[in-house]
Amino acid sequence: MRLQSISVLALSCALATLTQAQTAPSQGTAPPPGTTSGRPLRHPPKPGTPTELPASAASVKPSDAVLTLEGACKSGATNGCVSSVSREQFEQLANAVRPGTAPDARRNFAMQYAKMLGFADQARALGLENEQRFKDIMQYVTTELLTQSLQQYWSDLYTNQPDDKIEAYYKQNSHKFLQATLQRIIIPSQPAAAEVKAPTEAEQKAYVEKIRQQWVDGADPATLQKDALSHMGLNGSVPDVNIKDQSPGMFPDAHQSIFQLKPGEISQPFTDAGASYLYKMVSESEKPLSEVKQQIAKTLHDQMMRDKMQEVTASFTPVLNEAYFGPEKKPGDAQAGANAAPQAGQPTAQSTPAQPAQPQK
């Protein structure tokens, strides 16, 4: 039986990665430059990482077969055909493609890989690996995997941040690690009941200031919150005005000045399209370094990754042949083209008979 070499395993791994990149659903975030999947190539777990294998796995030697394809390699193409994969070969592949997976997931991966090997054998029998399309895809996949591998290299390099660098960031950015206990009153500006008339901007501003002054004068904030909701026809549950363990990152940029309030001080109103907000500082403290060490390490890691990506991106300039690709379209070009004057002999919008409106379903 012919054992799979590491280079052939890597080839199959690359094809599997391409399949994942083409079929994976979008997660709503843009992938890093130069990739299509946005999934960095994972490195094998470090020594000592638990693999969660069954106890019986201890008796399986690195050279023992853990995956056998009975009846394989009968297609006539023996070059590269795989009928057996050893434990060492399988673990190298699994740790590169699916690191840290549970036993059931690793078992499923082995079955998926076995099917791929069988299909790849049939493809080689037809000589498909010699087709230009296959070579073009392999060139693209190799480039993508190299890009992802470089990004993972940087990520591993920047993961373990030194303590002195973490401490320096903590001291220079102490305002980011404030922890406050606040009270907040939310004053809606849109009525929730038909019988409640929507206030004008001036009326809403005056009402918000009235609530604020009552709070400054010592009124109970929970009662003021209830009144503010009832004023707009909201008579259900009342949110708790007390909010604890708040940090600047939990609030919009426009609200960040609340962390400059002194204990007992009430803010000016913050207003958006649906409501106004009033805050009172109850108490404030700085989170100890021990609590935010991991957060800082991640922040430094992410910043160094962004800087490195920008450094490499800035080191070259893509130049496209506009005769081939056409000029870059800027926002509004499509609308400008639609509004452009028609050429002689072309019908205008007015010359086209109006179509009757279709009822909406």
Secondary structure, 3 states (H helix, E strand, C coil): CCECCHHHHHHHHHHHHHHHHHHCCCCCCCCCCCCCCCCCCCCCCCCCCCCCCCHHHHHCCCCCEEEECCCCCCCCCCCCCCCEEEHHHHHHHHHHHCCCCCHHHHHHHHHHHHHHHHHHHHHHHCCHHHCHHHHHHHHHHHHHHHHHHHHHHHHHHCCCCCHHHHHHHHHHCHHHHEEEEEEEEEEECCCCCCCCCCCCHHHHHHHHHHHHHHHHCCCCHHHHHHHHHHHCCCCCCCCCCEEEEECHHHCCHHHHHHHHCCCCCECCCEECCCEEEEEEEEEEEECCHHHHHHHHHHHHHHHHHHHHHHHHHHCCCCCCCHHHHCCCCCCCHHHHHHHCCCCCCCCCHHHCCCCCCCCCC
